[in-house]
Amino acid sequence: MLKKSATTWAAASVGAIALLLFLLPNPKPEGSTGTAPVTPPPVTAAVEAAPPPVTRPETSPLTASRGETLTPHRGLYVMRLGSARASSGLAAAEGRMIYSFSRACDGWIADSQSVMTYRYSEGHNLETSWNFSTWESYDGLTFRFNLRQMRNGEVIEIIEGKATLDRLGGKGTASLVQPEEVTFDLPEGTMFPTSHAIELLADAKAGKKGFLRFLFDGASLDGPYEVNAIVGAPLSVEDTAAGAAAQLEAKQGWPVAFAYFPVGSPDSRPTFEMLVHYREDGVAPKIVQDFGDFSLIGSLEKVESLSKPDC
């Protein structure tokens, strides 16, 4: 569809999801050729109207202790085709993603690796893979990112860079070193992924239903997005403990619908949408990615908690 959907499966398990960040590449049949089924990457044993004006979030200090409610973890997601219109040409889609969210002594680290196979009704197969890594300082002011995407075995995109803010929820700059050296401004009200997730989950726990912010995650060349998040009624215990999440301590959770709008775009339609079942600890048992003419569903199949650093 658009650039954003061509890079990441959203960050939706906090960290690189922090949204977000679990967006899978949007496949295109042009030039695709038949390929063998994808072999998933090795996994450790444990292992879904125009936006109103963006308001700046509160500038209270963001420290390591503020994110204590987030559980460092590694999870294996199994992806499948949810729905597909005839115009998509898709007959099937399947894949896996390993996502980890951990703590370093100086910040949060999020890593994801995925492989997907898209099978088209006319007989073509498209194989994609991507690796996405981010680091965000505990004060929410510095962010580093690195993305590598491949299609049918060939590298089609590499994005690497760093971004800084003058204060939490303030303005800042992003500097890329790949695919080319370029620097651009981040508007007032920008947040990085983990900070965004912390604030979103805090608002959800407080009973607030709407959360609108600028988000910069480094996952595309489009710059920041205006992300409108709508929090639904609390999930049932069964939903928050769905799949592998049953292995974790029971937590409260909410369905959160995200709509992504390019900053400054006159288009009232979002670039893409996503539904995430979020637990208050940042674990996401279910993710639904809507590309318009088809959707993908990610289910948490395996999960393990990760230890905190001895700093």
N, C-alpha and C positions, 0 to 999 in steps of 0.2 A: 504494500500500500504506500505508505510514506516512509521517509528515512528512518524515523524512530522505530517503526515496526520491523525494520530491516537490520536491527542490531542486537537487541537484548530481550530475554524472556523476563522482566521486572522483577528486580530487585525486590519480589513481593514477599519475601521471607525476611524482611528487615536487613538492612545493611546495604547491599547493592540493590535490593528492593528496597534496599529499604523500600524499595518499591521496585520497588520497584524493582527493579531491577530484575525480572524473570522473563523478559520479552524475547521470544524466539524469532529468528530471522523469518521475514515474510517471504515465502517461496515464490519464484516466478518460473514458469515452464520454459521460457525462451532459452534455447541453447542447452537445455538439460538433456541428458542421455541416460539410457538404462544403466543402472549400477547395482552392485550386489547389496543385500541388506546391510544396514549399518551395524557394526559391532560396538556396543556401548563402551565408554571408557571404564577402566577398572574402578571398583567401588570398595571401600573398606568394609569390613565385616559388619560394622554397625550402620553400617550405614543403611476475578470479570468488571439548547439555548445558549448562547454565548456566555462566557464566564463573567461574573461581576468583577469590579476592580479588586485587585489583590491588596490585602492589608498586611502591614508588616507585623510579624510575630513579636511577642515580648522578647526583650533582650536580656533575660535572666541568664546567669552564667551556665554554660553547659560543661559539666565536668564528668569524669569517669563514674562518679557515684550516681549521677543523674540517670545513667543508662543501666543501673544495676538490675532493673526488672527484665532486661533482655537476656535471653539464655544463649550463651555461645553454643553452637551446635553445627553438626554436619548432617545433611539429609540427601536422600536419593529420591528424585521425583520421576515418575513415569508419566510421559505425555502421550496423549491420544487425540484424534480428531473429535471435536464436539459436534459441530454441525458444518455443513457446506452447501452453498447454493450451486446450481449448475454452472453459473458463470465463473466459479473458482477453478473448475476443471479437476478438482481434487477427488480422488476415490478413497484415499486413506492417508493417514499420517501417524507416525509413531516415533518415539525417541525417549531419551533419558537425560536427566540433568543432575549433576552433583553440585550442591550448594553448601558453602560453609560460611559461618559468621563467627568470628573469634575476636579476642582481645589481645592486643600487644601492650607493652608498657606505656606507649604513647598514643594509642588510638585504637579504633575499630578496624578490622580487616574483613572484607567480604570477597569471596572467590566463587566463581561458578564455571562449570565446564558442561557443555551439552553436545549431543549429537541428535540429528533428526533426519528421518527419511520421509519424503513426500512422494506419494504415488499418484500419478495422474491418469485420468480415464483413457487418454489416448495412448497410454503405454509408457510414457516417460517417468523416470524416477529422478528425484533431486535430493542429493545428500548435502547436508549442511552441518557445520560444527563451529563452535565459538568458545573462546575463553575470555572471561572478564574478571579483572581484579581491581579492587579499590582499597584505599586506606584513608580514613578520616580522623583527624585529631579530636581528642576528647572535648576540646573547647568549641568544636564545630566550625573552625575558621580556616582550616587547611584541608585540602582534598587532593589525592593523587589517583589516577585511573589509567588502565591499560586494557585495551580490547583487541582481540585478534579473531577475525571471522574467515571461514573457508567455505567454499562451495564446490562440490564435486572434486575435492582434493586440492583446489587452488586457492591461495590466499586472495581475498577480494577486498579486505578492509583491515587496516590497523589504525587504531586511535590511541594516542598516548599523550598525557599532559598533566597539568597541575592547576588548581584553582584556589583562590584565597578570598576571604571576606573581611571587611574592616571591622565587623562585629556580627554577632549572631543575628540572622535575619536582616543584615545590612546589604550594602552593595559590594561589588568586588570585581575581580578579573579572572579570566581563564586563559591559560597559555598552553597551546598544543606544540608538541615537537614532531608528531606524526599525525596525519599523512604529510603535513607541511607545517612549518613554523608560523604560527599566527596567534595573536592575542585579541581578545574581545571582552567587552564589559558585561558584568552580571548586574541586573537591576536591583534596586532597593527591594528588600523582601525575599531575597534568594536564600535557600537552605540547601544543604547537602543531604544525601540519602538517609544516613542514620539519624541525624538531627531531626529530619522530617518525620521519620518513623516514630521517634520518641515522643515528639509533640502530638502526632496524630493519635497514638495509643493513649496518651495522657488525656486528650480531649474525649476520646471514646469512653474511657473509664469514668470521666466526669459527667457523662450523659450528653455531651454535645454531638450534634448530628452532621454538621458541616465543617469542612476543613479545606481552606483554599490558600495555596502558597505557590511561589515560584520554586521550582526544583531543578537543580543542575546535578546530573549524575555521570556525565562524561561518556555516555553510551552512544552518542551520535554527534554529528557535526552541526546539528540544528540549534545548539545552544540550550538555554534553559526553557522549561515549559511551565505554563500555568496549569497546575494540577488541582482539579476540583474533586475532593473526596467526600462521599456521602456515606455516613455510618448507619447501618441498619440496626434492627432490634438485636439484643444479645443472642448469640447462638446457643443451641441446646448443648448439653454435656456431650451428647453423642456426636455432634458436629465438631466440637473443639477437640474431641479425642478420636476423630476419624483416622482410619489407617494407622500408620506408625506412630501418630501422636498419642495413641493410647499407652505407649511406653513411657511417656513423660508424666510429670505431676499434673493433675487436673488444673486447668486455668480457665478464666473467663475469656470470651472471644466475641467477635462481631464480624458480620459480612460488610466489607467496605468496597464500594463501587468507585473506581477512579476514571476520570476523563482528562485527557491530556490535550492542551491547546497550545499551539506555537505562540510565543510571546509576540504581541503586536499584530497578529493575523486578524484580518477582517472577517474571516470565515467563522460562522457561528457553530460549525460542526467540529467535534474533537478529532484530532489526528488518529487516536485510537482509544479504546476503553478496556478496562480490566476489572474483574471481580475477584477479590481475595478474601478468604476466610482467615482472619487474623486472630491469633491468641494474644493475650496481653504480654506474654513473654517474647513476642516477635516471631514465633514459629507459625508457619502458614500451612495448614493441612491440605488446602485446596486452592487452586488458582485457575481462573478462566480468562483467556486472552481472546478478545474480539477484534478481528481484522476487517470486519464488515461483511465480506462474502464467505468467510469461514471462521470458525473458532477452534481453539485448542484448549484442552483441559489437562492440568497437571495435578497429580495426586501424590502425596507424600507416602512413599512405600517403606523407607527405612530411615531411621534417625538415631543419632547418638549425641550426647552432651559432650562438650569440649571443656577442658580445664582452663582456668584462668592463669595468666602468667604470674610468676613469683617475682614481683618487682620490689 
